[in-house]
Amino acid sequence: MSSELSESGEVLTIRVSGSFDFNMHREFLRAYQNFSPAPKLYCIDLSETLHLDSAALGMLLLLRDHCLDTAEDGLPCIELQNANEHVANILAVSNFDKIFKVR
């Protein structure tokens, strides 16, 4: 997993590699916490994600809660990007495509 903040400080991209599961919990939290001011857009790049489980879905919901708490305008934007067919199917079955922007 890696994270990168844009030069403007407005976009945080988190790249998840391999299986997105409970073992990544601490690392995922560290990837988005402690930014001041908070980024306006959180991009979760799933291009290298092979699988995600219920713990990963929970972590995405925790990110959403974090964003709601820190967004200046109350409208944080989270995009889940580049998911393969397997991961996209898990997101769709879980109705996460209704909670997050999936691209």
PDB file as gemmi writes it, atoms N, CA and C in Angstrom:
CRYST1    1.000    1.000    1.000  90.00  90.00  90.00 P 1                      
ATOM      1  N   MET A   1       0.849  -1.169   0.000  1.00  0.00           N  
ATOM      2  CA  MET A   1       0.000   0.000   0.000  1.00  0.00           C  
ATOM      3  C   MET A   1       0.893   1.230   0.000  1.00  0.00           C  
ATOM      4  N   SER A   2       0.476   2.208  -0.773  1.00  0.00           N  
ATOM      5  CA  SER A   2       1.202   3.471  -0.784  1.00  0.00           C  
ATOM      6  C   SER A   2       0.194   4.603  -0.874  1.00  0.00           C  
ATOM      7  N   SER A   3       0.614   5.773  -0.443  1.00  0.00           N  
ATOM      8  CA  SER A   3      -0.257   6.943  -0.558  1.00  0.00           C  
ATOM      9  C   SER A   3       0.565   8.117  -1.053  1.00  0.00           C  
ATOM     10  N   GLU A   4      -0.119   8.998  -1.764  1.00  0.00           N  
ATOM     11  CA  GLU A   4       0.550  10.154  -2.349  1.00  0.00           C  
ATOM     12  C   GLU A   4      -0.405  11.339  -2.327  1.00  0.00           C  
ATOM     13  N   LEU A   5       0.062  12.449  -1.779  1.00  0.00           N  
ATOM     14  CA  LEU A   5      -0.715  13.678  -1.731  1.00  0.00           C  
ATOM     15  C   LEU A   5      -0.303  14.551  -2.904  1.00  0.00           C  
ATOM     16  N   SER A   6      -1.274  15.087  -3.615  1.00  0.00           N  
ATOM     17  CA  SER A   6      -0.971  15.945  -4.761  1.00  0.00           C  
ATOM     18  C   SER A   6      -0.256  17.209  -4.292  1.00  0.00           C  
ATOM     19  N   GLU A   7       0.410  17.888  -5.223  1.00  0.00           N  
ATOM     20  CA  GLU A   7       1.138  19.113  -4.875  1.00  0.00           C  
ATOM     21  C   GLU A   7       0.218  20.160  -4.272  1.00  0.00           C  
ATOM     22  N   SER A   8      -1.015  20.213  -4.737  1.00  0.00           N  
ATOM     23  CA  SER A   8      -1.970  21.192  -4.216  1.00  0.00           C  
ATOM     24  C   SER A   8      -2.474  20.822  -2.821  1.00  0.00           C  
ATOM     25  N   GLY A   9      -2.262  19.558  -2.431  1.00  0.00           N  
ATOM     26  CA  GLY A   9      -2.746  19.086  -1.141  1.00  0.00           C  
ATOM     27  C   GLY A   9      -4.226  18.749  -1.143  1.00  0.00           C  
ATOM     28  N   GLU A  10      -4.848  18.777  -2.321  1.00  0.00           N  
ATOM     29  CA  GLU A  10      -6.287  18.554  -2.398  1.00  0.00           C  
ATOM     30  C   GLU A  10      -6.681  17.122  -2.728  1.00  0.00           C  
ATOM     31  N   VAL A  11      -5.740  16.332  -3.274  1.00  0.00           N  
ATOM     32  CA  VAL A  11      -6.061  14.964  -3.685  1.00  0.00           C  
ATOM     33  C   VAL A  11      -5.097  13.992  -3.017  1.00  0.00           C  
ATOM     34  N   LEU A  12      -5.650  13.041  -2.293  1.00  0.00           N  
ATOM     35  CA  LEU A  12      -4.856  11.974  -1.697  1.00  0.00           C  
ATOM     36  C   LEU A  12      -5.182  10.687  -2.438  1.00  0.00           C  
ATOM     37  N   THR A  13      -4.162  10.070  -3.020  1.00  0.00           N  
ATOM     38  CA  THR A  13      -4.337   8.802  -3.719  1.00  0.00           C  
ATOM     39  C   THR A  13      -3.728   7.694  -2.876  1.00  0.00           C  
ATOM     40  N   ILE A  14      -4.529   6.685  -2.580  1.00  0.00           N  
ATOM     41  CA  ILE A  14      -4.070   5.521  -1.826  1.00  0.00           C  
ATOM     42  C   ILE A  14      -4.137   4.324  -2.767  1.00  0.00           C  
ATOM     43  N   ARG A  15      -2.997   3.682  -2.990  1.00  0.00           N  
ATOM     44  CA  ARG A  15      -2.927   2.511  -3.864  1.00  0.00           C  
ATOM     45  C   ARG A  15      -2.868   1.249  -3.004  1.00  0.00           C  
ATOM     46  N   VAL A  16      -3.816   0.361  -3.228  1.00  0.00           N  
ATOM     47  CA  VAL A  16      -3.899  -0.879  -2.460  1.00  0.00           C  
ATOM     48  C   VAL A  16      -3.454  -2.027  -3.357  1.00  0.00           C  
ATOM     49  N   SER A  17      -2.444  -2.773  -2.910  1.00  0.00           N  
ATOM     50  CA  SER A  17      -1.917  -3.899  -3.688  1.00  0.00           C  
ATOM     51  C   SER A  17      -2.211  -5.218  -2.987  1.00  0.00           C  
ATOM     52  N   GLY A  18      -2.494  -6.247  -3.777  1.00  0.00           N  
ATOM     53  CA  GLY A  18      -2.733  -7.580  -3.225  1.00  0.00           C  
ATOM     54  C   GLY A  18      -4.120  -7.703  -2.639  1.00  0.00           C  
ATOM     55  N   SER A  19      -4.229  -8.445  -1.551  1.00  0.00           N  
ATOM     56  CA  SER A  19      -5.519  -8.629  -0.884  1.00  0.00           C  
ATOM     57  C   SER A  19      -5.764  -7.489   0.091  1.00  0.00           C  
ATOM     58  N   PHE A  20      -6.878  -6.829  -0.071  1.00  0.00           N  
ATOM     59  CA  PHE A  20      -7.279  -5.739   0.811  1.00  0.00           C  
ATOM     60  C   PHE A  20      -8.113  -6.389   1.910  1.00  0.00           C  
ATOM     61  N   ASP A  21      -7.486  -6.585   3.079  1.00  0.00           N  
ATOM     62  CA  ASP A  21      -8.143  -7.305   4.162  1.00  0.00           C  
ATOM     63  C   ASP A  21      -7.718  -6.729   5.505  1.00  0.00           C  
ATOM     64  N   PHE A  22      -8.122  -7.386   6.580  1.00  0.00           N  
ATOM     65  CA  PHE A  22      -7.861  -6.875   7.923  1.00  0.00           C  
ATOM     66  C   PHE A  22      -6.376  -6.644   8.187  1.00  0.00           C  
ATOM     67  N   ASN A  23      -5.510  -7.392   7.566  1.00  0.00           N  
ATOM     68  CA  ASN A  23      -4.073  -7.218   7.773  1.00  0.00           C  
ATOM     69  C   ASN A  23      -3.587  -5.836   7.352  1.00  0.00           C  
ATOM     70  N   MET A  24      -4.352  -5.134   6.546  1.00  0.00           N  
ATOM     71  CA  MET A  24      -3.972  -3.795   6.081  1.00  0.00           C  
ATOM     72  C   MET A  24      -4.611  -2.682   6.912  1.00  0.00           C  
ATOM     73  N   HIS A  25      -5.356  -3.045   7.937  1.00  0.00           N  
ATOM     74  CA  HIS A  25      -6.118  -2.058   8.700  1.00  0.00           C  
ATOM     75  C   HIS A  25      -5.261  -0.898   9.200  1.00  0.00           C  
ATOM     76  N   ARG A  26      -4.218  -1.194   9.924  1.00  0.00           N  
ATOM     77  CA  ARG A  26      -3.381  -0.151  10.508  1.00  0.00           C  
ATOM     78  C   ARG A  26      -2.716   0.702   9.422  1.00  0.00           C  
ATOM     79  N   GLU A  27      -2.212   0.040   8.396  1.00  0.00           N  
ATOM     80  CA  GLU A  27      -1.548   0.741   7.302  1.00  0.00           C  
ATOM     81  C   GLU A  27      -2.535   1.641   6.541  1.00  0.00           C  
ATOM     82  N   PHE A  28      -3.755   1.171   6.347  1.00  0.00           N  
ATOM     83  CA  PHE A  28      -4.768   1.964   5.652  1.00  0.00           C  
ATOM     84  C   PHE A  28      -5.123   3.208   6.466  1.00  0.00           C  
ATOM     85  N   LEU A  29      -5.289   3.052   7.774  1.00  0.00           N  
ATOM     86  CA  LEU A  29      -5.576   4.208   8.633  1.00  0.00           C  
ATOM     87  C   LEU A  29      -4.465   5.251   8.550  1.00  0.00           C  
ATOM     88  N   ARG A  30      -3.220   4.788   8.621  1.00  0.00           N  
ATOM     89  CA  ARG A  30      -2.079   5.712   8.546  1.00  0.00           C  
ATOM     90  C   ARG A  30      -2.022   6.443   7.211  1.00  0.00           C  
ATOM     91  N   ALA A  31      -2.535   5.808   6.164  1.00  0.00           N  
ATOM     92  CA  ALA A  31      -2.461   6.392   4.824  1.00  0.00           C  
ATOM     93  C   ALA A  31      -3.310   7.654   4.692  1.00  0.00           C  
ATOM     94  N   TYR A  32      -4.372   7.790   5.495  1.00  0.00           N  
ATOM     95  CA  TYR A  32      -5.246   8.957   5.320  1.00  0.00           C  
ATOM     96  C   TYR A  32      -5.396   9.850   6.550  1.00  0.00           C  
ATOM     97  N   GLN A  33      -4.914   9.436   7.688  1.00  0.00           N  
ATOM     98  CA  GLN A  33      -5.059  10.263   8.883  1.00  0.00           C  
ATOM     99  C   GLN A  33      -3.961  11.317   8.957  1.00  0.00           C  
ATOM    100  N   ASN A  34      -4.194  12.316   9.773  1.00  0.00           N  
ATOM    101  CA  ASN A  34      -3.197  13.334  10.114  1.00  0.00           C  
ATOM    102  C   ASN A  34      -2.829  14.271   8.976  1.00  0.00           C  
ATOM    103  N   PHE A  35      -3.787  14.605   8.122  1.00  0.00           N  
ATOM    104  CA  PHE A  35      -3.561  15.631   7.111  1.00  0.00           C  
ATOM    105  C   PHE A  35      -4.322  16.876   7.537  1.00  0.00           C  
ATOM    106  N   SER A  36      -3.618  18.002   7.530  1.00  0.00           N  
ATOM    107  CA  SER A  36      -4.267  19.258   7.871  1.00  0.00           C  
ATOM    108  C   SER A  36      -3.800  20.332   6.902  1.00  0.00           C  
ATOM    109  N   PRO A  37      -4.702  20.885   6.136  1.00  0.00           N  
ATOM    110  CA  PRO A  37      -6.120  20.563   6.076  1.00  0.00           C  
ATOM    111  C   PRO A  37      -6.352  19.224   5.382  1.00  0.00           C  
ATOM    112  N   ALA A  38      -7.525  18.687   5.584  1.00  0.00           N  
ATOM    113  CA  ALA A  38      -7.867  17.393   4.975  1.00  0.00           C  
ATOM    114  C   ALA A  38      -7.979  17.547   3.464  1.00  0.00           C  
ATOM    115  N   PRO A  39      -7.561  16.540   2.711  1.00  0.00           N  
ATOM    116  CA  PRO A  39      -7.726  16.585   1.251  1.00  0.00           C  
ATOM    117  C   PRO A  39      -9.206  16.705   0.874  1.00  0.00           C  
ATOM    118  N   LYS A  40      -9.461  17.271  -0.285  1.00  0.00           N  
ATOM    119  CA  LYS A  40     -10.842  17.399  -0.763  1.00  0.00           C  
ATOM    120  C   LYS A  40     -11.297  16.154  -1.507  1.00  0.00           C  
ATOM    121  N   LEU A  41     -10.333  15.393  -2.040  1.00  0.00           N  
ATOM    122  CA  LEU A  41     -10.657  14.190  -2.793  1.00  0.00           C  
ATOM    123  C   LEU A  41      -9.753  13.052  -2.338  1.00  0.00           C  
ATOM    124  N   TYR A  42     -10.370  11.928  -2.037  1.00  0.00           N  
ATOM    125  CA  TYR A  42      -9.643  10.710  -1.673  1.00  0.00           C  
ATOM    126  C   TYR A  42      -9.851   9.715  -2.807  1.00  0.00           C  
ATOM    127  N   CYS A  43      -8.774   9.345  -3.488  1.00  0.00           N  
ATOM    128  CA  CYS A  43      -8.834   8.369  -4.574  1.00  0.00           C  
ATOM    129  C   CYS A  43      -8.234   7.064  -4.073  1.00  0.00           C  
ATOM    130  N   ILE A  44      -9.024   6.027  -4.062  1.00  0.00           N  
ATOM    131  CA  ILE A  44      -8.536   4.709  -3.674  1.00  0.00           C  
ATOM    132  C   ILE A  44      -8.305   3.941  -4.967  1.00  0.00           C  
ATOM    133  N   ASP A  45      -7.037   3.752  -5.307  1.00  0.00           N  
ATOM    134  CA  ASP A  45      -6.661   3.073  -6.548  1.00  0.00           C  
ATOM    135  C   ASP A  45      -6.614   1.569  -6.292  1.00  0.00           C  
ATOM    136  N   LEU A  46      -7.533   0.857  -6.918  1.00  0.00           N  
ATOM    137  CA  LEU A  46      -7.657  -0.590  -6.719  1.00  0.00           C  
ATOM    138  C   LEU A  46      -7.106  -1.381  -7.896  1.00  0.00           C  
ATOM    139  N   SER A  47      -6.296  -0.756  -8.729  1.00  0.00           N  
ATOM    140  CA  SER A  47      -5.793  -1.424  -9.939  1.00  0.00           C  
ATOM    141  C   SER A  47      -4.925  -2.637  -9.620  1.00  0.00           C  
ATOM    142  N   GLU A  48      -4.283  -2.649  -8.453  1.00  0.00           N  
ATOM    143  CA  GLU A  48      -3.427  -3.771  -8.075  1.00  0.00           C  
ATOM    144  C   GLU A  48      -4.047  -4.622  -6.967  1.00  0.00           C  
ATOM    145  N   THR A  49      -5.327  -4.384  -6.679  1.00  0.00           N  
ATOM    146  CA  THR A  49      -6.026  -5.128  -5.637  1.00  0.00           C  
ATOM    147  C   THR A  49      -6.603  -6.402  -6.231  1.00  0.00           C  
ATOM    148  N   LEU A  50      -6.238  -7.534  -5.649  1.00  0.00           N  
ATOM    149  CA  LEU A  50      -6.699  -8.825  -6.156  1.00  0.00           C  
ATOM    150  C   LEU A  50      -8.032  -9.246  -5.549  1.00  0.00           C  
ATOM    151  N   HIS A  51      -8.252  -8.862  -4.289  1.00  0.00           N  
ATOM    152  CA  HIS A  51      -9.456  -9.287  -3.571  1.00  0.00           C  
ATOM    153  C   HIS A  51      -9.683  -8.325  -2.417  1.00  0.00           C  
ATOM    154  N   LEU A  52     -10.925  -8.154  -2.031  1.00  0.00           N  
ATOM    155  CA  LEU A  52     -11.209  -7.434  -0.794  1.00  0.00           C  
ATOM    156  C   LEU A  52     -12.279  -8.193  -0.036  1.00  0.00           C  
ATOM    157  N   ASP A  53     -12.186  -8.099   1.290  1.00  0.00           N  
ATOM    158  CA  ASP A  53     -13.130  -8.826   2.134  1.00  0.00           C  
ATOM    159  C   ASP A  53     -13.976  -7.846   2.935  1.00  0.00           C  
ATOM    160  N   SER A  54     -14.775  -8.372   3.847  1.00  0.00           N  
ATOM    161  CA  SER A  54     -15.670  -7.520   4.625  1.00  0.00           C  
ATOM    162  C   SER A  54     -14.904  -6.521   5.488  1.00  0.00           C  
ATOM    163  N   ALA A  55     -13.712  -6.875   5.928  1.00  0.00           N  
ATOM    164  CA  ALA A  55     -12.904  -5.931   6.706  1.00  0.00           C  
ATOM    165  C   ALA A  55     -12.521  -4.733   5.840  1.00  0.00           C  
ATOM    166  N   ALA A  56     -12.194  -4.978   4.585  1.00  0.00           N  
ATOM    167  CA  ALA A  56     -11.855  -3.884   3.671  1.00  0.00           C  
ATOM    168  C   ALA A  56     -13.063  -2.983   3.444  1.00  0.00           C  
ATOM    169  N   LEU A  57     -14.230  -3.578   3.294  1.00  0.00           N  
ATOM    170  CA  LEU A  57     -15.443  -2.778   3.139  1.00  0.00           C  
ATOM    171  C   LEU A  57     -15.659  -1.910   4.378  1.00  0.00           C  
ATOM    172  N   GLY A  58     -15.406  -2.480   5.545  1.00  0.00           N  
ATOM    173  CA  GLY A  58     -15.507  -1.712   6.781  1.00  0.00           C  
ATOM    174  C   GLY A  58     -14.502  -0.577   6.838  1.00  0.00           C  
ATOM    175  N   MET A  59     -13.295  -0.816   6.354  1.00  0.00           N  
ATOM    176  CA  MET A  59     -12.273   0.237   6.344  1.00  0.00           C  
ATOM    177  C   MET A  59     -12.681   1.380   5.420  1.00  0.00           C  
ATOM    178  N   LEU A  60     -13.312   1.057   4.309  1.00  0.00           N  
ATOM    179  CA  LEU A  60     -13.791   2.105   3.403  1.00  0.00           C  
ATOM    180  C   LEU A  60     -14.888   2.932   4.075  1.00  0.00           C  
ATOM    181  N   LEU A  61     -15.740   2.274   4.850  1.00  0.00           N  
ATOM    182  CA  LEU A  61     -16.769   3.013   5.590  1.00  0.00           C  
ATOM    183  C   LEU A  61     -16.147   3.887   6.677  1.00  0.00           C  
ATOM    184  N   LEU A  62     -15.084   3.405   7.315  1.00  0.00           N  
ATOM    185  CA  LEU A  62     -14.373   4.226   8.304  1.00  0.00           C  
ATOM    186  C   LEU A  62     -13.749   5.446   7.642  1.00  0.00           C  
ATOM    187  N   LEU A  63     -13.212   5.273   6.445  1.00  0.00           N  
ATOM    188  CA  LEU A  63     -12.673   6.415   5.699  1.00  0.00           C  
ATOM    189  C   LEU A  63     -13.789   7.414   5.416  1.00  0.00           C  
ATOM    190  N   ARG A  64     -14.936   6.919   5.018  1.00  0.00           N  
ATOM    191  CA  ARG A  64     -16.079   7.809   4.751  1.00  0.00           C  
ATOM    192  C   ARG A  64     -16.452   8.590   6.012  1.00  0.00           C  
ATOM    193  N   ASP A  65     -16.522   7.920   7.160  1.00  0.00           N  
ATOM    194  CA  ASP A  65     -16.829   8.602   8.420  1.00  0.00           C  
ATOM    195  C   ASP A  65     -15.774   9.648   8.744  1.00  0.00           C  
ATOM    196  N   HIS A  66     -14.507   9.297   8.554  1.00  0.00           N  
ATOM    197  CA  HIS A  66     -13.409  10.231   8.792  1.00  0.00           C  
ATOM    198  C   HIS A  66     -13.574  11.468   7.914  1.00  0.00           C  
ATOM    199  N   CYS A  67     -13.920  11.248   6.664  1.00  0.00           N  
ATOM    200  CA  CYS A  67     -14.089  12.358   5.725  1.00  0.00           C  
ATOM    201  C   CYS A  67     -15.247  13.256   6.126  1.00  0.00           C  
ATOM    202  N   LEU A  68     -16.326  12.659   6.568  1.00  0.00           N  
ATOM    203  CA  LEU A  68     -17.473  13.454   7.008  1.00  0.00           C  
ATOM    204  C   LEU A  68     -17.114  14.314   8.209  1.00  0.00           C  
ATOM    205  N   ASP A  69     -16.241  13.802   9.070  1.00  0.00           N  
ATOM    206  CA  ASP A  69     -15.821  14.548  10.258  1.00  0.00           C  
ATOM    207  C   ASP A  69     -14.854  15.674   9.934  1.00  0.00           C  
ATOM    208  N   THR A  70     -14.061  15.520   8.866  1.00  0.00           N  
ATOM    209  CA  THR A  70     -13.002  16.491   8.584  1.00  0.00           C  
ATOM    210  C   THR A  70     -13.278  17.398   7.397  1.00  0.00           C  
ATOM    211  N   ALA A  71     -14.279  17.106   6.588  1.00  0.00           N  
ATOM    212  CA  ALA A  71     -14.548  17.919   5.398  1.00  0.00           C  
ATOM    213  C   ALA A  71     -15.055  19.296   5.804  1.00  0.00           C  
ATOM    214  N   GLU A  72     -14.465  20.322   5.211  1.00  0.00           N  
ATOM    215  CA  GLU A  72     -14.859  21.690   5.541  1.00  0.00           C  
ATOM    216  C   GLU A  72     -16.278  21.995   5.085  1.00  0.00           C  
ATOM    217  N   ASP A  73     -16.655  21.505   3.916  1.00  0.00           N  
ATOM    218  CA  ASP A  73     -17.988  21.790   3.389  1.00  0.00           C  
ATOM    219  C   ASP A  73     -18.980  20.667   3.667  1.00  0.00           C  
ATOM    220  N   GLY A  74     -18.527  19.645   4.408  1.00  0.00           N  
ATOM    221  CA  GLY A  74     -19.394  18.530   4.734  1.00  0.00           C  
ATOM    222  C   GLY A  74     -19.628  17.565   3.588  1.00  0.00           C  
ATOM    223  N   LEU A  75     -18.930  17.763   2.478  1.00  0.00           N  
ATOM    224  CA  LEU A  75     -19.132  16.923   1.301  1.00  0.00           C  
ATOM    225  C   LEU A  75     -17.823  16.311   0.834  1.00  0.00           C  
ATOM    226  N   PRO A  76     -17.303  15.345   1.563  1.00  0.00           N  
ATOM    227  CA  PRO A  76     -16.059  14.724   1.124  1.00  0.00           C  
ATOM    228  C   PRO A  76     -16.297  13.911  -0.132  1.00  0.00           C  
ATOM    229  N   CYS A  77     -15.277  13.794  -0.922  1.00  0.00           N  
ATOM    230  CA  CYS A  77     -15.408  13.020  -2.141  1.00  0.00           C  
ATOM    231  C   CYS A  77     -14.419  11.864  -2.083  1.00  0.00           C  
ATOM    232  N   ILE A  78     -14.949  10.669  -2.203  1.00  0.00           N  
ATOM    233  CA  ILE A  78     -14.121   9.465  -2.232  1.00  0.00           C  
ATOM    234  C   ILE A  78     -14.421   8.747  -3.533  1.00  0.00           C  
ATOM    235  N   GLU A  79     -13.374   8.419  -4.269  1.00  0.00           N  
ATOM    236  CA  GLU A  79     -13.529   7.665  -5.505  1.00  0.00           C  
ATOM    237  C   GLU A  79     -12.772   6.354  -5.391  1.00  0.00           C  
ATOM    238  N   LEU A  80     -13.436   5.283  -5.763  1.00  0.00           N  
ATOM    239  CA  LEU A  80     -12.798   3.971  -5.854  1.00  0.00           C  
ATOM    240  C   LEU A  80     -12.505   3.765  -7.330  1.00  0.00           C  
ATOM    241  N   GLN A  81     -11.230   3.645  -7.662  1.00  0.00           N  
ATOM    242  CA  GLN A  81     -10.833   3.662  -9.065  1.00  0.00           C  
ATOM    243  C   GLN A  81     -10.139   2.377  -9.495  1.00  0.00           C  
ATOM    244  N   ASN A  82     -10.315   2.051 -10.776  1.00  0.00           N  
ATOM    245  CA  ASN A  82      -9.541   1.013 -11.473  1.00  0.00           C  
ATOM    246  C   ASN A  82      -9.695  -0.394 -10.909  1.00  0.00           C  
ATOM    247  N   ALA A  83     -10.851  -0.711 -10.360  1.00  0.00           N  
ATOM    248  CA  ALA A  83     -11.065  -2.060  -9.816  1.00  0.00           C  
ATOM    249  C   ALA A  83     -11.176  -3.073 -10.947  1.00  0.00           C  
ATOM    250  N   ASN A  84     -10.578  -4.245 -10.741  1.00  0.00           N  
ATOM    251  CA  ASN A  84     -10.748  -5.319 -11.724  1.00  0.00           C  
ATOM    252  C   ASN A  84     -12.179  -5.860 -11.609  1.00  0.00           C  
ATOM    253  N   GLU A  85     -12.535  -6.770 -12.490  1.00  0.00           N  
ATOM    254  CA  GLU A  85     -13.909  -7.276 -12.537  1.00  0.00           C  
ATOM    255  C   GLU A  85     -14.327  -7.936 -11.224  1.00  0.00           C  
ATOM    256  N   HIS A  86     -13.429  -8.709 -10.628  1.00  0.00           N  
ATOM    257  CA  HIS A  86     -13.731  -9.401  -9.366  1.00  0.00           C  
ATOM    258  C   HIS A  86     -14.009  -8.399  -8.244  1.00  0.00           C  
ATOM    259  N   VAL A  87     -13.127  -7.429  -8.096  1.00  0.00           N  
ATOM    260  CA  VAL A  87     -13.278  -6.428  -7.036  1.00  0.00           C  
ATOM    261  C   VAL A  87     -14.508  -5.558  -7.301  1.00  0.00           C  
ATOM    262  N   ALA A  88     -14.718  -5.167  -8.550  1.00  0.00           N  
ATOM    263  CA  ALA A  88     -15.887  -4.354  -8.900  1.00  0.00           C  
ATOM    264  C   ALA A  88     -17.181  -5.100  -8.585  1.00  0.00           C  
ATOM    265  N   ASN A  89     -17.183  -6.401  -8.801  1.00  0.00           N  
ATOM    266  CA  ASN A  89     -18.362  -7.209  -8.494  1.00  0.00           C  
ATOM    267  C   ASN A  89     -18.641  -7.227  -6.992  1.00  0.00           C  
ATOM    268  N   ILE A  90     -17.600  -7.364  -6.189  1.00  0.00           N  
ATOM    269  CA  ILE A  90     -17.774  -7.335  -4.728  1.00  0.00           C  
ATOM    270  C   ILE A  90     -18.346  -5.984  -4.300  1.00  0.00           C  
ATOM    271  N   LEU A  91     -17.830  -4.900  -4.865  1.00  0.00           N  
ATOM    272  CA  LEU A  91     -18.332  -3.563  -4.533  1.00  0.00           C  
ATOM    273  C   LEU A  91     -19.803  -3.420  -4.928  1.00  0.00           C  
ATOM    274  N   ALA A  92     -20.161  -3.942  -6.091  1.00  0.00           N  
ATOM    275  CA  ALA A  92     -21.543  -3.833  -6.569  1.00  0.00           C  
ATOM    276  C   ALA A  92     -22.499  -4.672  -5.721  1.00  0.00           C  
ATOM    277  N   VAL A  93     -22.108  -5.905  -5.413  1.00  0.00           N  
ATOM    278  CA  VAL A  93     -22.955  -6.783  -4.600  1.00  0.00           C  
ATOM    279  C   VAL A  93     -23.170  -6.180  -3.212  1.00  0.00           C  
ATOM    280  N   SER A  94     -22.166  -5.463  -2.716  1.00  0.00           N  
ATOM    281  CA  SER A  94     -22.244  -4.834  -1.397  1.00  0.00           C  
ATOM    282  C   SER A  94     -22.912  -3.461  -1.448  1.00  0.00           C  
ATOM    283  N   ASN A  95     -23.353  -3.053  -2.640  1.00  0.00           N  
ATOM    284  CA  ASN A  95     -23.975  -1.739  -2.863  1.00  0.00           C  
ATOM    285  C   ASN A  95     -23.046  -0.571  -2.564  1.00  0.00           C  
ATOM    286  N   PHE A  96     -21.751  -0.813  -2.609  1.00  0.00           N  
ATOM    287  CA  PHE A  96     -20.804   0.271  -2.387  1.00  0.00           C  
ATOM    288  C   PHE A  96     -20.764   1.222  -3.574  1.00  0.00           C  
ATOM    289  N   ASP A  97     -21.265   0.788  -4.710  1.00  0.00           N  
ATOM    290  CA  ASP A  97     -21.348   1.684  -5.858  1.00  0.00           C  
ATOM    291  C   ASP A  97     -22.426   2.748  -5.647  1.00  0.00           C  
ATOM    292  N   LYS A  98     -23.257   2.574  -4.633  1.00  0.00           N  
ATOM    293  CA  LYS A  98     -24.264   3.570  -4.288  1.00  0.00           C  
ATOM    294  C   LYS A  98     -23.761   4.530  -3.204  1.00  0.00           C  
ATOM    295  N   ILE A  99     -22.729   4.120  -2.490  1.00  0.00           N  
ATOM    296  CA  ILE A  99     -22.163   4.933  -1.411  1.00  0.00           C  
ATOM    297  C   ILE A  99     -20.976   5.753  -1.911  1.00  0.00           C  
ATOM    298  N   PHE A 100     -20.186   5.153  -2.795  1.00  0.00           N  
ATOM    299  CA  PHE A 100     -18.964   5.782  -3.303  1.00  0.00           C  
ATOM    300  C   PHE A 100     -19.046   5.939  -4.815  1.00  0.00           C  
ATOM    301  N   LYS A 101     -18.259   6.858  -5.321  1.00  0.00           N  
ATOM    302  CA  LYS A 101     -18.075   6.941  -6.771  1.00  0.00           C  
ATOM    303  C   LYS A 101     -17.122   5.823  -7.166  1.00  0.00           C  
ATOM    304  N   VAL A 102     -17.556   4.972  -8.079  1.00  0.00           N  
ATOM    305  CA  VAL A 102     -16.715   3.875  -8.558  1.00  0.00           C  
ATOM    306  C   VAL A 102     -16.420   4.148 -10.020  1.00  0.00           C  
ATOM    307  N   ARG A 103     -15.132   4.265 -10.329  1.00  0.00           N  
ATOM    308  CA  ARG A 103     -14.718   4.562 -11.711  1.00  0.00           C  
ATOM    309  C   ARG A 103     -13.773   3.513 -12.215  1.00  0.00           C  
TER     310      ARG A 103                                                      
END                                                                             
